[in-house]
Amino acid sequence: MSLSLISEVWEVLCDHIDLNDRAEAADALVTYLMENNYEVDDIKDAFSDKIITKALKGYAEENFVEDEYDEDEYEEDDYNDNDNDWD
């Protein structure tokens, strides 16, 4: 299904969603779209609604966390323990 059609349906339905529930509905829509392999940039381009943009940011913060490299985890001594085993 095209994102432009989904965006049009969202705009029509949004007027019928209670103001207090729109953020949750936007979160659900963004989650659905991302789980169905739509790209973040494509969603941003298709939707002009700020609620969707905010939901995309929230989704990205929750799901696109970069792994942090812990320097203490890999100490140089760990690599030098077997230096004498080559003889």
PDB file of N, CA, C and O in Angstrom, chain B, residues numbered from 101:
ATOM      1  N   MET B 101       0.849  -1.171   0.000  1.00  0.00           N
ATOM      2  CA  MET B 101       0.000   0.000   0.000  1.00  0.00           C
ATOM      3  C   MET B 101       0.897   1.238   0.000  1.00  0.00           C
ATOM      4  O   MET B 101       1.933   1.254   0.665  1.00  0.00           O
ATOM      5  N   SER B 102       0.511   2.251  -0.726  1.00  0.00           N
ATOM      6  CA  SER B 102       1.357   3.436  -0.832  1.00  0.00           C
ATOM      7  C   SER B 102       1.217   4.320   0.408  1.00  0.00           C
ATOM      8  O   SER B 102       0.152   4.415   1.019  1.00  0.00           O
ATOM      9  N   LEU B 103       2.318   4.953   0.749  1.00  0.00           N
ATOM     10  CA  LEU B 103       2.312   5.838   1.912  1.00  0.00           C
ATOM     11  C   LEU B 103       1.434   7.064   1.691  1.00  0.00           C
ATOM     12  O   LEU B 103       0.882   7.607   2.648  1.00  0.00           O
ATOM     13  N   SER B 104       1.301   7.500   0.468  1.00  0.00           N
ATOM     14  CA  SER B 104       0.436   8.660   0.214  1.00  0.00           C
ATOM     15  C   SER B 104      -1.020   8.324   0.529  1.00  0.00           C
ATOM     16  O   SER B 104      -1.747   9.160   1.067  1.00  0.00           O
ATOM     17  N   LEU B 105      -1.446   7.117   0.200  1.00  0.00           N
ATOM     18  CA  LEU B 105      -2.805   6.691   0.536  1.00  0.00           C
ATOM     19  C   LEU B 105      -2.981   6.555   2.048  1.00  0.00           C
ATOM     20  O   LEU B 105      -3.992   6.983   2.604  1.00  0.00           O
ATOM     21  N   ILE B 106      -2.001   5.964   2.697  1.00  0.00           N
ATOM     22  CA  ILE B 106      -2.057   5.816   4.152  1.00  0.00           C
ATOM     23  C   ILE B 106      -2.101   7.189   4.810  1.00  0.00           C
ATOM     24  O   ILE B 106      -2.823   7.388   5.787  1.00  0.00           O
ATOM     25  N   SER B 107      -1.338   8.129   4.283  1.00  0.00           N
ATOM     26  CA  SER B 107      -1.328   9.495   4.816  1.00  0.00           C
ATOM     27  C   SER B 107      -2.695  10.160   4.664  1.00  0.00           C
ATOM     28  O   SER B 107      -3.171  10.828   5.582  1.00  0.00           O
ATOM     29  N   GLU B 108      -3.318   9.976   3.513  1.00  0.00           N
ATOM     30  CA  GLU B 108      -4.647  10.548   3.288  1.00  0.00           C
ATOM     31  C   GLU B 108      -5.673   9.957   4.252  1.00  0.00           C
ATOM     32  O   GLU B 108      -6.502  10.682   4.802  1.00  0.00           O
ATOM     33  N   VAL B 109      -5.616   8.656   4.454  1.00  0.00           N
ATOM     34  CA  VAL B 109      -6.534   7.993   5.386  1.00  0.00           C
ATOM     35  C   VAL B 109      -6.291   8.512   6.799  1.00  0.00           C
ATOM     36  O   VAL B 109      -7.244   8.758   7.538  1.00  0.00           O
ATOM     37  N   TRP B 110      -5.027   8.682   7.181  1.00  0.00           N
ATOM     38  CA  TRP B 110      -4.693   9.216   8.498  1.00  0.00           C
ATOM     39  C   TRP B 110      -5.299  10.605   8.692  1.00  0.00           C
ATOM     40  O   TRP B 110      -5.891  10.892   9.732  1.00  0.00           O
ATOM     41  N   GLU B 111      -5.149  11.452   7.696  1.00  0.00           N
ATOM     42  CA  GLU B 111      -5.682  12.814   7.795  1.00  0.00           C
ATOM     43  C   GLU B 111      -7.194  12.815   7.992  1.00  0.00           C
ATOM     44  O   GLU B 111      -7.716  13.603   8.780  1.00  0.00           O
ATOM     45  N   VAL B 112      -7.895  11.941   7.283  1.00  0.00           N
ATOM     46  CA  VAL B 112      -9.350  11.871   7.407  1.00  0.00           C
ATOM     47  C   VAL B 112      -9.747  11.319   8.773  1.00  0.00           C
ATOM     48  O   VAL B 112     -10.642  11.849   9.430  1.00  0.00           O
ATOM     49  N   LEU B 113      -9.080  10.260   9.189  1.00  0.00           N
ATOM     50  CA  LEU B 113      -9.426   9.621  10.458  1.00  0.00           C
ATOM     51  C   LEU B 113      -8.999  10.431  11.672  1.00  0.00           C
ATOM     52  O   LEU B 113      -9.618  10.339  12.733  1.00  0.00           O
ATOM     53  N   CYS B 114      -7.964  11.209  11.522  1.00  0.00           N
ATOM     54  CA  CYS B 114      -7.413  11.959  12.649  1.00  0.00           C
ATOM     55  C   CYS B 114      -8.461  12.886  13.283  1.00  0.00           C
ATOM     56  O   CYS B 114      -8.460  13.090  14.497  1.00  0.00           O
ATOM     57  N   ASP B 115      -9.343  13.435  12.467  1.00  0.00           N
ATOM     58  CA  ASP B 115     -10.391  14.308  12.991  1.00  0.00           C
ATOM     59  C   ASP B 115     -11.375  13.556  13.889  1.00  0.00           C
ATOM     60  O   ASP B 115     -12.056  14.161  14.716  1.00  0.00           O
ATOM     61  N   HIS B 116     -11.443  12.250  13.721  1.00  0.00           N
ATOM     62  CA  HIS B 116     -12.384  11.435  14.484  1.00  0.00           C
ATOM     63  C   HIS B 116     -11.726  10.744  15.682  1.00  0.00           C
ATOM     64  O   HIS B 116     -12.388  10.014  16.420  1.00  0.00           O
ATOM     65  N   ILE B 117     -10.449  10.970  15.870  1.00  0.00           N
ATOM     66  CA  ILE B 117      -9.720  10.401  17.009  1.00  0.00           C
ATOM     67  C   ILE B 117      -9.649  11.471  18.089  1.00  0.00           C
ATOM     68  O   ILE B 117      -9.281  12.613  17.815  1.00  0.00           O
ATOM     69  N   ASP B 118      -9.997  11.108  19.299  1.00  0.00           N
ATOM     70  CA  ASP B 118      -9.960  12.039  20.419  1.00  0.00           C
ATOM     71  C   ASP B 118      -8.557  12.629  20.558  1.00  0.00           C
ATOM     72  O   ASP B 118      -7.560  11.931  20.371  1.00  0.00           O
ATOM     73  N   LEU B 119      -8.491  13.902  20.883  1.00  0.00           N
ATOM     74  CA  LEU B 119      -7.197  14.592  21.014  1.00  0.00           C
ATOM     75  C   LEU B 119      -6.248  13.874  21.959  1.00  0.00           C
ATOM     76  O   LEU B 119      -5.041  13.836  21.721  1.00  0.00           O
ATOM     77  N   ASN B 120      -6.783  13.311  23.019  1.00  0.00           N
ATOM     78  CA  ASN B 120      -5.949  12.626  24.011  1.00  0.00           C
ATOM     79  C   ASN B 120      -5.413  11.291  23.497  1.00  0.00           C
ATOM     80  O   ASN B 120      -4.450  10.755  24.046  1.00  0.00           O
ATOM     81  N   ASP B 121      -6.025  10.761  22.461  1.00  0.00           N
ATOM     82  CA  ASP B 121      -5.625   9.450  21.937  1.00  0.00           C
ATOM     83  C   ASP B 121      -4.810   9.533  20.649  1.00  0.00           C
ATOM     84  O   ASP B 121      -4.342   8.509  20.152  1.00  0.00           O
ATOM     85  N   ARG B 122      -4.634  10.722  20.107  1.00  0.00           N
ATOM     86  CA  ARG B 122      -3.945  10.845  18.815  1.00  0.00           C
ATOM     87  C   ARG B 122      -2.481  10.440  18.878  1.00  0.00           C
ATOM     88  O   ARG B 122      -1.977   9.811  17.948  1.00  0.00           O
ATOM     89  N   ALA B 123      -1.800  10.784  19.943  1.00  0.00           N
ATOM     90  CA  ALA B 123      -0.385  10.417  20.057  1.00  0.00           C
ATOM     91  C   ALA B 123      -0.230   8.898  20.086  1.00  0.00           C
ATOM     92  O   ALA B 123       0.670   8.349  19.450  1.00  0.00           O
ATOM     93  N   GLU B 124      -1.103   8.230  20.820  1.00  0.00           N
ATOM     94  CA  GLU B 124      -1.045   6.769  20.895  1.00  0.00           C
ATOM     95  C   GLU B 124      -1.392   6.147  19.540  1.00  0.00           C
ATOM     96  O   GLU B 124      -0.781   5.155  19.142  1.00  0.00           O
ATOM     97  N   ALA B 125      -2.359   6.717  18.838  1.00  0.00           N
ATOM     98  CA  ALA B 125      -2.718   6.220  17.506  1.00  0.00           C
ATOM     99  C   ALA B 125      -1.567   6.430  16.531  1.00  0.00           C
ATOM    100  O   ALA B 125      -1.287   5.560  15.706  1.00  0.00           O
ATOM    101  N   ALA B 126      -0.902   7.570  16.618  1.00  0.00           N
ATOM    102  CA  ALA B 126       0.252   7.844  15.753  1.00  0.00           C
ATOM    103  C   ALA B 126       1.384   6.870  16.056  1.00  0.00           C
ATOM    104  O   ALA B 126       2.037   6.375  15.138  1.00  0.00           O
ATOM    105  N   ASP B 127       1.620   6.592  17.333  1.00  0.00           N
ATOM    106  CA  ASP B 127       2.643   5.613  17.711  1.00  0.00           C
ATOM    107  C   ASP B 127       2.333   4.243  17.113  1.00  0.00           C
ATOM    108  O   ASP B 127       3.222   3.564  16.600  1.00  0.00           O
ATOM    109  N   ALA B 128       1.066   3.847  17.183  1.00  0.00           N
ATOM    110  CA  ALA B 128       0.662   2.551  16.645  1.00  0.00           C
ATOM    111  C   ALA B 128       0.850   2.509  15.134  1.00  0.00           C
ATOM    112  O   ALA B 128       1.318   1.507  14.594  1.00  0.00           O
ATOM    113  N   LEU B 129       0.489   3.592  14.448  1.00  0.00           N
ATOM    114  CA  LEU B 129       0.650   3.644  12.996  1.00  0.00           C
ATOM    115  C   LEU B 129       2.123   3.588  12.600  1.00  0.00           C
ATOM    116  O   LEU B 129       2.494   2.852  11.685  1.00  0.00           O
ATOM    117  N   VAL B 130       2.957   4.361  13.283  1.00  0.00           N
ATOM    118  CA  VAL B 130       4.396   4.369  12.977  1.00  0.00           C
ATOM    119  C   VAL B 130       5.002   2.994  13.234  1.00  0.00           C
ATOM    120  O   VAL B 130       5.787   2.502  12.423  1.00  0.00           O
ATOM    121  N   THR B 131       4.651   2.377  14.341  1.00  0.00           N
ATOM    122  CA  THR B 131       5.154   1.035  14.650  1.00  0.00           C
ATOM    123  C   THR B 131       4.747   0.050  13.560  1.00  0.00           C
ATOM    124  O   THR B 131       5.557  -0.759  13.110  1.00  0.00           O
ATOM    125  N   TYR B 132       3.489   0.124  13.142  1.00  0.00           N
ATOM    126  CA  TYR B 132       3.015  -0.758  12.080  1.00  0.00           C
ATOM    127  C   TYR B 132       3.801  -0.542  10.782  1.00  0.00           C
ATOM    128  O   TYR B 132       4.227  -1.497  10.132  1.00  0.00           O
ATOM    129  N   LEU B 133       3.983   0.725  10.423  1.00  0.00           N
ATOM    130  CA  LEU B 133       4.706   1.023   9.186  1.00  0.00           C
ATOM    131  C   LEU B 133       6.154   0.549   9.251  1.00  0.00           C
ATOM    132  O   LEU B 133       6.658  -0.032   8.291  1.00  0.00           O
ATOM    133  N   MET B 134       6.821   0.791  10.368  1.00  0.00           N
ATOM    134  CA  MET B 134       8.219   0.380  10.496  1.00  0.00           C
ATOM    135  C   MET B 134       8.362  -1.140  10.502  1.00  0.00           C
ATOM    136  O   MET B 134       9.311  -1.680   9.934  1.00  0.00           O
ATOM    137  N   GLU B 135       7.423  -1.823  11.141  1.00  0.00           N
ATOM    138  CA  GLU B 135       7.475  -3.282  11.170  1.00  0.00           C
ATOM    139  C   GLU B 135       7.179  -3.897   9.802  1.00  0.00           C
ATOM    140  O   GLU B 135       7.480  -5.065   9.559  1.00  0.00           O
ATOM    141  N   ASN B 136       6.590  -3.102   8.918  1.00  0.00           N
ATOM    142  CA  ASN B 136       6.295  -3.568   7.568  1.00  0.00           C
ATOM    143  C   ASN B 136       7.262  -2.971   6.550  1.00  0.00           C
ATOM    144  O   ASN B 136       6.939  -2.819   5.372  1.00  0.00           O
ATOM    145  N   ASN B 137       8.447  -2.638   7.035  1.00  0.00           N
ATOM    146  CA  ASN B 137       9.601  -2.260   6.204  1.00  0.00           C
ATOM    147  C   ASN B 137       9.469  -0.959   5.427  1.00  0.00           C
ATOM    148  O   ASN B 137      10.079  -0.803   4.370  1.00  0.00           O
ATOM    149  N   TYR B 138       8.682  -0.031   5.939  1.00  0.00           N
ATOM    150  CA  TYR B 138       8.691   1.306   5.360  1.00  0.00           C
ATOM    151  C   TYR B 138       9.877   2.063   5.948  1.00  0.00           C
ATOM    152  O   TYR B 138      10.233   1.855   7.108  1.00  0.00           O
ATOM    153  N   GLU B 139      10.480   2.929   5.167  1.00  0.00           N
ATOM    154  CA  GLU B 139      11.653   3.685   5.586  1.00  0.00           C
ATOM    155  C   GLU B 139      11.242   4.963   6.311  1.00  0.00           C
ATOM    156  O   GLU B 139      10.220   5.568   5.986  1.00  0.00           O
ATOM    157  N   VAL B 140      12.043   5.370   7.293  1.00  0.00           N
ATOM    158  CA  VAL B 140      11.765   6.564   8.082  1.00  0.00           C
ATOM    159  C   VAL B 140      11.646   7.793   7.183  1.00  0.00           C
ATOM    160  O   VAL B 140      10.721   8.590   7.337  1.00  0.00           O
ATOM    161  N   ASP B 141      12.569   7.943   6.258  1.00  0.00           N
ATOM    162  CA  ASP B 141      12.540   9.113   5.374  1.00  0.00           C
ATOM    163  C   ASP B 141      11.291   9.136   4.501  1.00  0.00           C
ATOM    164  O   ASP B 141      10.728  10.201   4.244  1.00  0.00           O
ATOM    165  N   ASP B 142      10.862   7.972   4.049  1.00  0.00           N
ATOM    166  CA  ASP B 142       9.652   7.904   3.230  1.00  0.00           C
ATOM    167  C   ASP B 142       8.412   8.281   4.047  1.00  0.00           C
ATOM    168  O   ASP B 142       7.515   8.958   3.546  1.00  0.00           O
ATOM    169  N   ILE B 143       8.370   7.842   5.289  1.00  0.00           N
ATOM    170  CA  ILE B 143       7.243   8.184   6.163  1.00  0.00           C
ATOM    171  C   ILE B 143       7.232   9.682   6.426  1.00  0.00           C
ATOM    172  O   ILE B 143       6.179  10.317   6.371  1.00  0.00           O
ATOM    173  N   LYS B 144       8.410  10.251   6.714  1.00  0.00           N
ATOM    174  CA  LYS B 144       8.489  11.698   6.947  1.00  0.00           C
ATOM    175  C   LYS B 144       8.023  12.475   5.726  1.00  0.00           C
ATOM    176  O   LYS B 144       7.331  13.484   5.862  1.00  0.00           O
ATOM    177  N   ASP B 145       8.388  12.024   4.549  1.00  0.00           N
ATOM    178  CA  ASP B 145       7.991  12.713   3.321  1.00  0.00           C
ATOM    179  C   ASP B 145       6.489  12.616   3.059  1.00  0.00           C
ATOM    180  O   ASP B 145       5.884  13.561   2.553  1.00  0.00           O
ATOM    181  N   ALA B 146       5.892  11.489   3.399  1.00  0.00           N
ATOM    182  CA  ALA B 146       4.481  11.258   3.098  1.00  0.00           C
ATOM    183  C   ALA B 146       3.538  11.951   4.082  1.00  0.00           C
ATOM    184  O   ALA B 146       2.432  12.347   3.712  1.00  0.00           O
ATOM    185  N   PHE B 147       3.974  12.094   5.328  1.00  0.00           N
ATOM    186  CA  PHE B 147       3.103  12.653   6.368  1.00  0.00           C
ATOM    187  C   PHE B 147       3.567  14.049   6.743  1.00  0.00           C
ATOM    188  O   PHE B 147       4.741  14.272   7.038  1.00  0.00           O
ATOM    189  N   SER B 148       2.635  14.979   6.729  1.00  0.00           N
ATOM    190  CA  SER B 148       2.966  16.349   7.142  1.00  0.00           C
ATOM    191  C   SER B 148       2.534  16.617   8.578  1.00  0.00           C
ATOM    192  O   SER B 148       2.774  17.703   9.105  1.00  0.00           O
ATOM    193  N   ASP B 149       1.908  15.651   9.206  1.00  0.00           N
ATOM    194  CA  ASP B 149       1.373  15.792  10.559  1.00  0.00           C
ATOM    195  C   ASP B 149       2.502  15.747  11.588  1.00  0.00           C
ATOM    196  O   ASP B 149       3.330  14.836  11.575  1.00  0.00           O
ATOM    197  N   LYS B 150       2.526  16.726  12.464  1.00  0.00           N
ATOM    198  CA  LYS B 150       3.574  16.789  13.494  1.00  0.00           C
ATOM    199  C   LYS B 150       3.469  15.638  14.492  1.00  0.00           C
ATOM    200  O   LYS B 150       4.471  15.235  15.082  1.00  0.00           O
ATOM    201  N   ILE B 151       2.279  15.118  14.680  1.00  0.00           N
ATOM    202  CA  ILE B 151       2.101  13.992  15.608  1.00  0.00           C
ATOM    203  C   ILE B 151       2.838  12.762  15.070  1.00  0.00           C
ATOM    204  O   ILE B 151       3.449  12.020  15.840  1.00  0.00           O
ATOM    205  N   ILE B 152       2.784  12.546  13.772  1.00  0.00           N
ATOM    206  CA  ILE B 152       3.486  11.416  13.151  1.00  0.00           C
ATOM    207  C   ILE B 152       4.997  11.625  13.256  1.00  0.00           C
ATOM    208  O   ILE B 152       5.741  10.686  13.541  1.00  0.00           O
ATOM    209  N   THR B 153       5.441  12.851  13.026  1.00  0.00           N
ATOM    210  CA  THR B 153       6.876  13.157  13.142  1.00  0.00           C
ATOM    211  C   THR B 153       7.369  12.881  14.554  1.00  0.00           C
ATOM    212  O   THR B 153       8.444  12.313  14.744  1.00  0.00           O
ATOM    213  N   LYS B 154       6.589  13.280  15.533  1.00  0.00           N
ATOM    214  CA  LYS B 154       6.958  13.043  16.933  1.00  0.00           C
ATOM    215  C   LYS B 154       6.967  11.545  17.241  1.00  0.00           C
ATOM    216  O   LYS B 154       7.832  11.065  17.974  1.00  0.00           O
ATOM    217  N   ALA B 155       6.013  10.815  16.687  1.00  0.00           N
ATOM    218  CA  ALA B 155       5.971   9.364  16.882  1.00  0.00           C
ATOM    219  C   ALA B 155       7.173   8.691  16.232  1.00  0.00           C
ATOM    220  O   ALA B 155       7.708   7.721  16.770  1.00  0.00           O
ATOM    221  N   LEU B 156       7.601   9.198  15.078  1.00  0.00           N
ATOM    222  CA  LEU B 156       8.795   8.654  14.421  1.00  0.00           C
ATOM    223  C   LEU B 156      10.033   8.863  15.281  1.00  0.00           C
ATOM    224  O   LEU B 156      10.865   7.964  15.405  1.00  0.00           O
ATOM    225  N   LYS B 157      10.158  10.040  15.870  1.00  0.00           N
ATOM    226  CA  LYS B 157      11.303  10.309  16.744  1.00  0.00           C
ATOM    227  C   LYS B 157      11.294   9.372  17.941  1.00  0.00           C
ATOM    228  O   LYS B 157      12.335   8.839  18.326  1.00  0.00           O
ATOM    229  N   GLY B 158      10.133   9.173  18.524  1.00  0.00           N
ATOM    230  CA  GLY B 158      10.016   8.257  19.664  1.00  0.00           C
ATOM    231  C   GLY B 158      10.367   6.833  19.280  1.00  0.00           C
ATOM    232  O   GLY B 158      11.043   6.129  20.030  1.00  0.00           O
ATOM    233  N   TYR B 159       9.911   6.411  18.115  1.00  0.00           N
ATOM    234  CA  TYR B 159      10.226   5.064  17.638  1.00  0.00           C
ATOM    235  C   TYR B 159      11.725   4.900  17.429  1.00  0.00           C
ATOM    236  O   TYR B 159      12.317   3.889  17.807  1.00  0.00           O
ATOM    237  N   ALA B 160      12.322   5.914  16.820  1.00  0.00           N
ATOM    238  CA  ALA B 160      13.761   5.858  16.550  1.00  0.00           C
ATOM    239  C   ALA B 160      14.554   5.802  17.850  1.00  0.00           C
ATOM    240  O   ALA B 160      15.526   5.052  17.945  1.00  0.00           O
ATOM    241  N   GLU B 161      14.162   6.571  18.838  1.00  0.00           N
ATOM    242  CA  GLU B 161      14.873   6.567  20.116  1.00  0.00           C
ATOM    243  C   GLU B 161      14.790   5.206  20.794  1.00  0.00           C
ATOM    244  O   GLU B 161      15.751   4.764  21.423  1.00  0.00           O
ATOM    245  N   GLU B 162      13.652   4.547  20.669  1.00  0.00           N
ATOM    246  CA  GLU B 162      13.467   3.247  21.316  1.00  0.00           C
ATOM    247  C   GLU B 162      14.123   2.097  20.559  1.00  0.00           C
ATOM    248  O   GLU B 162      14.567   1.124  21.169  1.00  0.00           O
ATOM    249  N   ASN B 163      14.184   2.203  19.246  1.00  0.00           N
ATOM    250  CA  ASN B 163      14.584   1.050  18.441  1.00  0.00           C
ATOM    251  C   ASN B 163      15.899   1.174  17.710  1.00  0.00           C
ATOM    252  O   ASN B 163      16.440   0.167  17.251  1.00  0.00           O
ATOM    253  N   PHE B 164      16.428   2.369  17.587  1.00  0.00           N
ATOM    254  CA  PHE B 164      17.666   2.549  16.842  1.00  0.00           C
ATOM    255  C   PHE B 164      18.780   3.022  17.760  1.00  0.00           C
ATOM    256  O   PHE B 164      19.471   3.992  17.448  1.00  0.00           O
ATOM    257  N   VAL B 165      18.962   2.348  18.891  1.00  0.00           N
ATOM    258  CA  VAL B 165      20.004   2.700  19.840  1.00  0.00           C
ATOM    259  C   VAL B 165      21.305   2.066  19.377  1.00  0.00           C
ATOM    260  O   VAL B 165      21.376   0.857  19.155  1.00  0.00           O
ATOM    261  N   GLU B 166      22.324   2.885  19.235  1.00  0.00           N
ATOM    262  CA  GLU B 166      23.623   2.365  18.823  1.00  0.00           C
ATOM    263  C   GLU B 166      24.283   1.647  19.997  1.00  0.00           C
ATOM    264  O   GLU B 166      24.177   2.075  21.146  1.00  0.00           O
ATOM    265  N   ASP B 167      24.956   0.565  19.688  1.00  0.00           N
ATOM    266  CA  ASP B 167      25.700  -0.143  20.717  1.00  0.00           C
ATOM    267  C   ASP B 167      26.902   0.688  21.113  1.00  0.00           C
ATOM    268  O   ASP B 167      27.672   1.154  20.273  1.00  0.00           O
ATOM    269  N   GLU B 168      27.038   0.860  22.404  1.00  0.00           N
ATOM    270  CA  GLU B 168      28.182   1.631  22.882  1.00  0.00           C
ATOM    271  C   GLU B 168      29.367   0.690  23.064  1.00  0.00           C
ATOM    272  O   GLU B 168      29.220  -0.429  23.557  1.00  0.00           O
ATOM    273  N   TYR B 169      30.519   1.152  22.666  1.00  0.00           N
ATOM    274  CA  TYR B 169      31.743   0.381  22.795  1.00  0.00           C
ATOM    275  C   TYR B 169      32.341   0.675  24.158  1.00  0.00           C
ATOM    276  O   TYR B 169      32.628   1.827  24.482  1.00  0.00           O
ATOM    277  N   ASP B 170      32.524  -0.342  24.939  1.00  0.00           N
ATOM    278  CA  ASP B 170      33.079  -0.186  26.268  1.00  0.00           C
ATOM    279  C   ASP B 170      34.567  -0.520  26.204  1.00  0.00           C
ATOM    280  O   ASP B 170      34.949  -1.677  26.030  1.00  0.00           O
ATOM    281  N   GLU B 171      35.391   0.502  26.345  1.00  0.00           N
ATOM    282  CA  GLU B 171      36.839   0.293  26.237  1.00  0.00           C
ATOM    283  C   GLU B 171      37.376  -0.590  27.355  1.00  0.00           C
ATOM    284  O   GLU B 171      38.342  -1.324  27.149  1.00  0.00           O
ATOM    285  N   ASP B 172      36.771  -0.532  28.524  1.00  0.00           N
ATOM    286  CA  ASP B 172      37.245  -1.343  29.642  1.00  0.00           C
ATOM    287  C   ASP B 172      36.977  -2.830  29.403  1.00  0.00           C
ATOM    288  O   ASP B 172      37.638  -3.685  29.993  1.00  0.00           O
ATOM    289  N   GLU B 173      36.023  -3.130  28.553  1.00  0.00           N
ATOM    290  CA  GLU B 173      35.670  -4.515  28.287  1.00  0.00           C
ATOM    291  C   GLU B 173      36.809  -5.266  27.600  1.00  0.00           C
ATOM    292  O   GLU B 173      36.999  -6.460  27.830  1.00  0.00           O
ATOM    293  N   TYR B 174      37.554  -4.570  26.768  1.00  0.00           N
ATOM    294  CA  TYR B 174      38.642  -5.188  26.020  1.00  0.00           C
ATOM    295  C   TYR B 174      39.968  -4.543  26.430  1.00  0.00           C
ATOM    296  O   TYR B 174      40.422  -3.574  25.823  1.00  0.00           O
ATOM    297  N   GLU B 175      40.553  -5.089  27.440  1.00  0.00           N
ATOM    298  CA  GLU B 175      41.836  -4.559  27.892  1.00  0.00           C
ATOM    299  C   GLU B 175      42.963  -5.196  27.096  1.00  0.00           C
ATOM    300  O   GLU B 175      42.839  -6.326  26.623  1.00  0.00           O
ATOM    301  N   GLU B 176      44.037  -4.483  26.954  1.00  0.00           N
ATOM    302  CA  GLU B 176      45.145  -4.970  26.153  1.00  0.00           C
ATOM    303  C   GLU B 176      45.758  -6.225  26.759  1.00  0.00           C
ATOM    304  O   GLU B 176      46.287  -7.053  26.018  1.00  0.00           O
ATOM    305  N   ASP B 177      45.709  -6.395  28.058  1.00  0.00           N
ATOM    306  CA  ASP B 177      46.261  -7.579  28.700  1.00  0.00           C
ATOM    307  C   ASP B 177      45.567  -8.855  28.210  1.00  0.00           C
ATOM    308  O   ASP B 177      46.183  -9.919  28.149  1.00  0.00           O
ATOM    309  N   ASP B 178      44.289  -8.740  27.864  1.00  0.00           N
ATOM    310  CA  ASP B 178      43.558  -9.909  27.379  1.00  0.00           C
ATOM    311  C   ASP B 178      44.170 -10.438  26.086  1.00  0.00           C
ATOM    312  O   ASP B 178      44.151 -11.645  25.843  1.00  0.00           O
ATOM    313  N   TYR B 179      44.705  -9.560  25.266  1.00  0.00           N
ATOM    314  CA  TYR B 179      45.279  -9.969  23.993  1.00  0.00           C
ATOM    315  C   TYR B 179      46.718 -10.452  24.137  1.00  0.00           C
ATOM    316  O   TYR B 179      47.213 -11.153  23.255  1.00  0.00           O
ATOM    317  N   ASN B 180      47.383 -10.108  25.193  1.00  0.00           N
ATOM    318  CA  ASN B 180      48.791 -10.442  25.379  1.00  0.00           C
ATOM    319  C   ASN B 180      49.005 -11.641  26.274  1.00  0.00           C
ATOM    320  O   ASN B 180      50.152 -12.021  26.507  1.00  0.00           O
ATOM    321  N   ASP B 181      47.946 -12.254  26.787  1.00  0.00           N
ATOM    322  CA  ASP B 181      48.075 -13.382  27.698  1.00  0.00           C
ATOM    323  C   ASP B 181      48.754 -14.591  27.058  1.00  0.00           C
ATOM    324  O   ASP B 181      49.470 -15.323  27.742  1.00  0.00           O
ATOM    325  N   ASN B 182      48.551 -14.809  25.798  1.00  0.00           N
ATOM    326  CA  ASN B 182      49.063 -16.015  25.147  1.00  0.00           C
ATOM    327  C   ASN B 182      50.295 -15.724  24.285  1.00  0.00           C
ATOM    328  O   ASN B 182      50.608 -16.507  23.388  1.00  0.00           O
ATOM    329  N   ASP B 183      50.995 -14.624  24.536  1.00  0.00           N
ATOM    330  CA  ASP B 183      52.159 -14.280  23.722  1.00  0.00           C
ATOM    331  C   ASP B 183      53.267 -15.325  23.832  1.00  0.00           C
ATOM    332  O   ASP B 183      54.005 -15.539  22.870  1.00  0.00           O
ATOM    333  N   ASN B 184      53.396 -15.969  24.972  1.00  0.00           N
ATOM    334  CA  ASN B 184      54.477 -16.914  25.177  1.00  0.00           C
ATOM    335  C   ASN B 184      54.135 -18.314  24.666  1.00  0.00           C
ATOM    336  O   ASN B 184      54.995 -19.194  24.666  1.00  0.00           O
ATOM    337  N   ASP B 185      52.910 -18.530  24.237  1.00  0.00           N
ATOM    338  CA  ASP B 185      52.498 -19.845  23.765  1.00  0.00           C
ATOM    339  C   ASP B 185      52.984 -20.154  22.351  1.00  0.00           C
ATOM    340  O   ASP B 185      52.817 -21.282  21.888  1.00  0.00           O
ATOM    341  N   TRP B 186      53.577 -19.193  21.658  1.00  0.00           N
ATOM    342  CA  TRP B 186      53.997 -19.398  20.296  1.00  0.00           C
ATOM    343  C   TRP B 186      55.346 -20.107  20.199  1.00  0.00           C
ATOM    344  O   TRP B 186      55.733 -20.562  19.123  1.00  0.00           O
ATOM    345  N   ASP B 187      56.037 -20.198  21.281  1.00  0.00           N
ATOM    346  CA  ASP B 187      57.374 -20.835  21.260  1.00  0.00           C
ATOM    347  C   ASP B 187      57.303 -22.325  21.158  1.00  0.00           C
ATOM    348  O   ASP B 187      58.337 -22.991  21.130  1.00  0.00           O
TER     349      ASP B 187
END
